[in-house]
């Protein structure tokens, strides 16, 4: 299996998904196109382009040859993004970033504890002061007002 | 001509206030840092720092953001010359001869010529922008919906050709981006589309989370954990001034790079990158000693560095005059302008002369500031390169989160950023370019609106797009680009875009 064939199949799937989801949106007519008209055109175009990629993808790079050496780090970083998404408004910006930065500096990168503490507290509290207090860009505070 | 100079005086009177001068300086300094740090391009830099401008008045905010934009072009050369790592994609060609010069103990002159060339190119390009944008805007006032649709389609197709790689993949990214731009309330009928009950998606997925996710987060995902192999060559500052011969050898390349860069910058696509490639190839072609290229030829630094600065300012012509961004960075600038209540387009220069001419004047001053400040401060910027990446990337992640959240105070935007980061990471693995996707997202509402208006005008006849001469011209141009892009697929033979990709890969691996 090649990368072009996998990605082509994904594009065809997205196109078909949009065609299916579009059914709740009126198509209108060519003289008065409705909200579903343009998405349908794009979905058809995406299906065609995906099909071309599948058809011509025989000689592309093999999916097995793609290197995933950085994947453990990538998963950890995406996990941090998910954590921020789920908890930042609940526990506040400062506490969330303390935990996320502490994890990345201390656990993932194994930086010396004292430096981890300095960087974690410095960045999470410092950026809160810079953006929220100085630049008046409101950042979330948790239930404890922190 | 007289009106232009009157307007320029207006611009300088706007900029010559302590506050705006300070913002121009801060923008240039941040831009240089953004350019110096590998992995933080101008796009992520502008997106992340956009919230810091919310409290500023429009003119100051635009001056600050523009400073980051062209400051990054200056900064990119430092890492290319001292580390053979392009701090910014447009500095790829500078790696070749800039690093070779540094190896020979001539890092100082290489940095000086890069800065001087950038200053000349930047300043002359602002002159071009000043004279070209207003008449182009007047011409575009005659555009109706069919012309706009065809112009935008043409721009996207040209972008997909010029970006490099497979045109089929690039066109699919554009379609994918346009599809992403359909999310939210349909502005003509009021229907919620593809929102799945999430009210925050009513205004669409937003350019800032998309851009930060695709360019900032995906870069972190792809590079975190890689070993820090960073040999930073120390420039000898007492040798900062180029020799007379080096100076003479640089004048021609700077002039040619400026003209080439400005003209290529107007064309959609990765213009600032392509312009460096074209400039390098041209200088090598016309040189009496082409064998010097690759071994520390000053022309190989002067030409490309001038070209990328000129291109970055050339790209502002279609953005400001037509409201059409030609690449992802101008697209983010467009979003930034819109956040501040300004919609670039044919009426922008007429209705917002203070902002437009203030921006022009700030660019003259900013380019001078960059020249005067950057060379003495190059040692400080070099120290930034010594910060290990394992400390840098969590910090960049933090700024991505703050930058995205602060635009709308929305956690949904943070979620979109994460999803786009993952998508961008996977797309990289599958050899897709993400720039066309971003352009698709931002242009989707304008294209769809104009498309539906055009069909309504014609009573449902698609012939309207080929019957009107300007729209027909743009469609023919788009068709030519598609055919050119398909040529390598049919004949299975690489073209200049493949050579550009090879050069980029070669520079990433010292």
Interface residues (C-beta under 8 A of the other chain):
Chain A: X3 X4 X6 X7 X11 X14 X18 X21 X25 X26 X29 X30 X31 X32 X33 X34 X35 X37 X38 X39 X42 X43 X45 X46 X49 X50 X52 X53 X56 X60 X61 X66 X68 X69 X70 X72 X73 X74 X77 X78 X80 X81 X82 X84 X85 X88 X89 X93 X97 X100 X101 X104 X105 X109 X111 X119 X123 X124 X127 X131 X135 X136 X137 X138 X139 X140
Chain B: X51 X52 X54 X55 X168 X169 X171 X172 X175 X176 X178 X179 X182 X186 X188 X189 X191 X193 X194 X217 X220 X221 X222 X223 X224 X225 X226 X390 X391 X393 X394 X395 X397 X398 X399 X401 X402 X405 X406 X409 X411 X414 X415 X417 X418 X421 X422 X425 X429 X430 X431 X432 X448 X451 X452 X455 X456 X458 X459 X460 X461 X462 X489
